[in-house]
Amino acid sequence: MLPIFVVNNFGQFNHLILRMFRDLDIDARMVPNTTPPEEVAGSCRGIVLGGGPDMGRSGCASRYLHLGHPVLGICLGLHIIATEFGGRVHPGKAGGYGPVEVEVVEEGGILSGYHGTTRVWASHADEVAEMPPGFRLLARSTVCAYEAIARPEMQIYGLQWHPEVSHTLDGRRVYQNFDAICREQGP
């Protein structure tokens, strides 16, 4: 079975994403965001767009969204998804990293097993201001209207928060759900 690729967008938690997959016995590999899309296309079964400092350093990441693989965007990865599909990102009012109470408004898929509210760890230095057309709202908070969005028919999911850090309750479930989505897709 092919691995899941974790795209390194220079974020401080990208190595924790990779570690989370390995701790779950899920084959994953870190790849630079400069890897040509045609090389990514045949080498993995799913793609996680990791976080990073800014859109200007996201390399080829937006092009990976059109390869037909399931994609999970974390923080900057969510912003790449939103802007690539016609949404808008702006500076957040809450700023840096901290705890956030998130309300799950659509259960299932990437958020299978989450009900009601959950405590997560997120940065809101930037956040989605306008959801792209065709996407669905999965979670929100009093800090940010779009904490999680998805386009399930394209198997594209984005989260503002970081499931891989210990401050996020039951964050490993997101990565288990993503693995299940990738397995359903097949080779």
C-alpha atoms as a printed R data frame, in Angstrom:
    type eleno elety resid chain resno       x      y       z
1   ATOM     1    CA   MET     A     1   0.000  0.000   0.000
2   ATOM     2    CA   LEU     A     2   1.291  3.450  -0.880
3   ATOM     3    CA   PRO     A     3   2.059  5.898   1.943
4   ATOM     4    CA   ILE     A     4   0.290  9.092   2.870
5   ATOM     5    CA   PHE     A     5   2.427 12.121   2.030
6   ATOM     6    CA   VAL     A     6   2.806 14.913   4.570
7   ATOM     7    CA   VAL     A     7   3.702 18.039   2.605
8   ATOM     8    CA   ASN     A     8   6.210 20.170   4.468
9   ATOM     9    CA   ASN     A     9   5.134 23.814   4.217
10  ATOM    10    CA   PHE     A    10   7.781 24.807   6.809
11  ATOM    11    CA   GLY     A    11   5.380 24.701   9.766
12  ATOM    12    CA   GLN     A    12   6.602 23.919  13.256
13  ATOM    13    CA   PHE     A    13   4.216 20.968  13.677
14  ATOM    14    CA   ASN     A    14   4.718 19.119  10.367
15  ATOM    15    CA   HIS     A    15   7.052 16.594  12.010
16  ATOM    16    CA   LEU     A    16   4.405 15.955  14.676
17  ATOM    17    CA   ILE     A    17   1.907 15.106  11.918
18  ATOM    18    CA   LEU     A    18   4.350 12.543  10.549
19  ATOM    19    CA   ARG     A    19   4.981 11.196  14.043
20  ATOM    20    CA   MET     A    20   1.232 10.894  14.686
21  ATOM    21    CA   PHE     A    21   0.825  8.706  11.588
22  ATOM    22    CA   ARG     A    22   3.778  6.558  12.617
23  ATOM    23    CA   ASP     A    23   2.441  6.204  16.162
24  ATOM    24    CA   LEU     A    24  -0.802  4.942  14.596
25  ATOM    25    CA   ASP     A    25   1.153  2.436  12.437
26  ATOM    26    CA   ILE     A    26   0.104  4.281   9.279
27  ATOM    27    CA   ASP     A    27   2.766  4.500   6.573
28  ATOM    28    CA   ALA     A    28   3.520  8.167   5.924
29  ATOM    29    CA   ARG     A    29   6.406 10.154   4.451
30  ATOM    30    CA   MET     A    30   7.361 13.808   4.572
31  ATOM    31    CA   VAL     A    31   7.905 15.450   1.186
32  ATOM    32    CA   PRO     A    32   9.032 18.987   0.375
33  ATOM    33    CA   ASN     A    33   6.347 21.254  -1.060
34  ATOM    34    CA   THR     A    34   8.560 21.686  -4.119
35  ATOM    35    CA   THR     A    35   8.071 18.054  -5.185
36  ATOM    36    CA   PRO     A    36   6.655 18.074  -8.749
37  ATOM    37    CA   PRO     A    37   2.930 17.148  -8.788
38  ATOM    38    CA   GLU     A    38   3.509 14.357 -11.319
39  ATOM    39    CA   GLU     A    39   5.947 12.763  -8.857
40  ATOM    40    CA   VAL     A    40   3.419 13.032  -6.022
41  ATOM    41    CA   ALA     A    41   0.525 11.676  -8.123
42  ATOM    42    CA   GLY     A    42   1.723  8.091  -8.461
43  ATOM    43    CA   SER     A    43   3.619  7.807  -5.190
44  ATOM    44    CA   CYS     A    44   0.980  8.206  -2.475
45  ATOM    45    CA   ARG     A    45  -2.620  7.398  -1.554
46  ATOM    46    CA   GLY     A    46  -3.403 10.627   0.286
47  ATOM    47    CA   ILE     A    47  -1.922 14.041   0.969
48  ATOM    48    CA   VAL     A    48  -1.744 16.133   4.127
49  ATOM    49    CA   LEU     A    49  -0.924 19.776   3.471
50  ATOM    50    CA   GLY     A    50   0.896 20.761   6.639
51  ATOM    51    CA   GLY     A    51   1.049 24.169   8.239
52  ATOM    52    CA   GLY     A    52   3.551 26.892   7.573
53  ATOM    53    CA   PRO     A    53   4.384 30.540   8.008
54  ATOM    54    CA   ASP     A    54   2.716 31.986   4.898
55  ATOM    55    CA   MET     A    55   1.182 31.317   1.489
56  ATOM    56    CA   GLY     A    56   4.270 32.688  -0.238
57  ATOM    57    CA   ARG     A    57   6.257 29.630   0.870
58  ATOM    58    CA   SER     A    58   3.677 26.989  -0.089
59  ATOM    59    CA   GLY     A    59   5.503 25.816  -3.225
60  ATOM    60    CA   CYS     A    60   3.470 23.391  -5.363
61  ATOM    61    CA   ALA     A    61   0.965 22.616  -2.584
62  ATOM    62    CA   SER     A    62  -2.079 24.077  -4.362
63  ATOM    63    CA   ARG     A    63  -1.362 21.907  -7.416
64  ATOM    64    CA   TYR     A    64  -1.610 18.730  -5.292
65  ATOM    65    CA   LEU     A    65  -5.305 19.485  -4.793
66  ATOM    66    CA   HIS     A    66  -6.000 18.493  -8.399
67  ATOM    67    CA   LEU     A    67  -4.373 15.042  -8.391
68  ATOM    68    CA   GLY     A    68  -7.513 13.116  -7.391
69  ATOM    69    CA   HIS     A    69  -6.118 11.985  -4.025
70  ATOM    70    CA   PRO     A    70  -7.823 12.619  -0.679
71  ATOM    71    CA   VAL     A    71  -6.365 15.793   0.854
72  ATOM    72    CA   LEU     A    72  -6.349 17.045   4.432
73  ATOM    73    CA   GLY     A    73  -5.193 20.616   4.987
74  ATOM    74    CA   ILE     A    74  -4.026 21.683   8.447
75  ATOM    75    CA   CYS     A    75  -3.939 25.431   9.266
76  ATOM    76    CA   LEU     A    76  -1.996 26.876   6.282
77  ATOM    77    CA   GLY     A    77  -3.106 23.748   4.388
78  ATOM    78    CA   LEU     A    78  -6.718 24.836   4.968
79  ATOM    79    CA   HIS     A    79  -5.876 28.322   3.682
80  ATOM    80    CA   ILE     A    80  -4.314 26.848   0.535
81  ATOM    81    CA   ILE     A    81  -7.490 24.828  -0.065
82  ATOM    82    CA   ALA     A    82  -9.774 27.811   0.549
83  ATOM    83    CA   THR     A    83  -7.920 30.193  -1.771
84  ATOM    84    CA   GLU     A    84  -7.402 27.608  -4.523
85  ATOM    85    CA   PHE     A    85 -11.146 26.981  -4.738
86  ATOM    86    CA   GLY     A    86 -12.314 30.605  -4.583
87  ATOM    87    CA   GLY     A    87 -12.557 31.300  -0.852
88  ATOM    88    CA   ARG     A    88 -10.846 34.100   1.021
89  ATOM    89    CA   VAL     A    89  -8.367 34.172   3.912
90  ATOM    90    CA   HIS     A    90  -7.680 37.158   6.170
91  ATOM    91    CA   PRO     A    91  -5.789 37.918   9.392
92  ATOM    92    CA   GLY     A    92  -7.637 36.619  12.424
93  ATOM    93    CA   LYS     A    93  -8.570 38.693  15.441
94  ATOM    94    CA   ALA     A    94  -7.444 36.065  17.977
95  ATOM    95    CA   GLY     A    95  -3.818 35.867  16.798
96  ATOM    96    CA   GLY     A    96  -1.380 33.175  17.939
97  ATOM    97    CA   TYR     A    97  -1.702 29.650  19.282
98  ATOM    98    CA   GLY     A    98  -4.135 28.823  22.032
99  ATOM    99    CA   PRO     A    99  -7.044 26.633  23.131
100 ATOM   100    CA   VAL     A   100 -10.351 26.915  21.289
101 ATOM   101    CA   GLU     A   101 -13.710 25.268  21.959
102 ATOM   102    CA   VAL     A   102 -14.930 24.026  18.559
103 ATOM   103    CA   GLU     A   103 -18.541 23.157  17.742
104 ATOM   104    CA   VAL     A   104 -18.905 20.239  15.321
105 ATOM   105    CA   VAL     A   105 -21.823 21.117  13.038
106 ATOM   106    CA   GLU     A   106 -21.513 18.170  10.634
107 ATOM   107    CA   GLU     A   107 -20.425 14.831  12.023
108 ATOM   108    CA   GLY     A   108 -18.924 12.041   9.984
109 ATOM   109    CA   GLY     A   109 -16.139 11.848   7.418
110 ATOM   110    CA   ILE     A   110 -12.978 13.499   8.680
111 ATOM   111    CA   LEU     A   111 -14.764 14.317  11.962
112 ATOM   112    CA   SER     A   112 -16.230 10.843  12.544
113 ATOM   113    CA   GLY     A   113 -16.451 10.192  16.256
114 ATOM   114    CA   TYR     A   114 -16.635 13.857  17.258
115 ATOM   115    CA   HIS     A   115 -19.920 15.100  18.707
116 ATOM   116    CA   GLY     A   116 -21.038 18.467  20.029
117 ATOM   117    CA   THR     A   117 -17.979 20.421  21.079
118 ATOM   118    CA   THR     A   118 -14.312 19.596  21.498
119 ATOM   119    CA   ARG     A   119 -11.257 21.490  22.740
120 ATOM   120    CA   VAL     A   120  -8.513 22.017  20.166
121 ATOM   121    CA   TRP     A   121  -5.245 23.919  19.821
122 ATOM   122    CA   ALA     A   122  -5.175 26.421  16.974
123 ATOM   123    CA   SER     A   123  -3.493 29.487  15.577
124 ATOM   124    CA   HIS     A   124  -5.787 32.160  14.224
125 ATOM   125    CA   ALA     A   125  -3.097 34.498  12.913
126 ATOM   126    CA   ASP     A   126  -4.828 33.879   9.570
127 ATOM   127    CA   GLU     A   127  -8.184 32.204   9.013
128 ATOM   128    CA   VAL     A   128 -10.784 31.537   6.336
129 ATOM   129    CA   ALA     A   129 -12.990 34.606   5.966
130 ATOM   130    CA   GLU     A   130 -15.128 33.243   3.133
131 ATOM   131    CA   MET     A   131 -15.727 29.565   2.462
132 ATOM   132    CA   PRO     A   132 -15.133 28.499  -1.148
133 ATOM   133    CA   PRO     A   133 -18.187 27.662  -3.272
134 ATOM   134    CA   GLY     A   134 -19.213 24.002  -3.086
135 ATOM   135    CA   PHE     A   135 -17.644 23.426   0.345
136 ATOM   136    CA   ARG     A   136 -19.522 22.501   3.512
137 ATOM   137    CA   LEU     A   137 -19.009 23.800   7.011
138 ATOM   138    CA   LEU     A   138 -17.949 21.024   9.417
139 ATOM   139    CA   ALA     A   139 -16.994 23.002  12.541
140 ATOM   140    CA   ARG     A   140 -16.977 26.559  13.887
141 ATOM   141    CA   SER     A   141 -16.107 28.461  17.041
142 ATOM   142    CA   THR     A   142 -16.703 31.848  18.597
143 ATOM   143    CA   VAL     A   143 -13.199 32.743  17.381
144 ATOM   144    CA   CYS     A   144 -13.590 31.611  13.752
145 ATOM   145    CA   ALA     A   145 -16.664 30.875  11.631
146 ATOM   146    CA   TYR     A   146 -14.817 28.251   9.543
147 ATOM   147    CA   GLU     A   147 -12.787 25.978  11.835
148 ATOM   148    CA   ALA     A   148 -13.278 23.005   9.500
149 ATOM   149    CA   ILE     A   149 -14.616 22.737   5.949
150 ATOM   150    CA   ALA     A   150 -14.897 19.968   3.366
151 ATOM   151    CA   ARG     A   151 -15.765 19.066  -0.168
152 ATOM   152    CA   PRO     A   152 -16.496 15.371   0.469
153 ATOM   153    CA   GLU     A   153 -17.192 14.424  -3.156
154 ATOM   154    CA   MET     A   154 -13.613 15.542  -3.944
155 ATOM   155    CA   GLN     A   155 -12.318 14.094  -0.641
156 ATOM   156    CA   ILE     A   156 -10.834 17.461   0.354
157 ATOM   157    CA   TYR     A   157 -10.909 18.474   4.018
158 ATOM   158    CA   GLY     A   158  -9.424 21.404   5.907
159 ATOM   159    CA   LEU     A   159  -8.975 22.175   9.603
160 ATOM   160    CA   GLN     A   160  -7.867 25.416  11.213
161 ATOM   161    CA   TRP     A   161  -6.628 23.528  14.270
162 ATOM   162    CA   HIS     A   162  -3.732 21.137  14.866
163 ATOM   163    CA   PRO     A   163  -4.953 17.606  15.707
164 ATOM   164    CA   GLU     A   164  -1.356 16.378  16.079
165 ATOM   165    CA   VAL     A   165  -0.538 18.370  19.222
166 ATOM   166    CA   SER     A   166  -1.207 17.029  22.704
167 ATOM   167    CA   HIS     A   167  -3.384 20.047  23.613
168 ATOM   168    CA   THR     A   168  -6.045 18.918  21.099
169 ATOM   169    CA   LEU     A   169  -8.406 16.388  22.659
170 ATOM   170    CA   ASP     A   170  -8.480 13.082  20.762
171 ATOM   171    CA   GLY     A   171  -6.679 14.614  17.767
172 ATOM   172    CA   ARG     A   172  -5.411 11.241  16.594
173 ATOM   173    CA   ARG     A   173  -8.982 10.442  15.524
174 ATOM   174    CA   VAL     A   174  -8.657 12.960  12.628
175 ATOM   175    CA   TYR     A   175  -5.634 11.096  11.259
176 ATOM   176    CA   GLN     A   176  -7.330  7.703  11.721
177 ATOM   177    CA   ASN     A   177 -10.356  9.052   9.839
178 ATOM   178    CA   PHE     A   178  -8.137 10.381   7.059
179 ATOM   179    CA   ASP     A   179  -6.414  7.012   6.743
180 ATOM   180    CA   ALA     A   180  -9.857  5.346   6.484
181 ATOM   181    CA   ILE     A   181 -10.865  7.814   3.749
182 ATOM   182    CA   CYS     A   182  -7.653  7.061   1.854
183 ATOM   183    CA   ARG     A   183  -8.224  3.299   2.194
184 ATOM   184    CA   GLU     A   184 -11.783  3.642   0.831
185 ATOM   185    CA   GLN     A   185 -10.400  5.467  -2.206
186 ATOM   186    CA   GLY     A   186  -8.260  2.436  -3.031
187 ATOM   187    CA   PRO     A   187  -4.879  2.337  -4.822
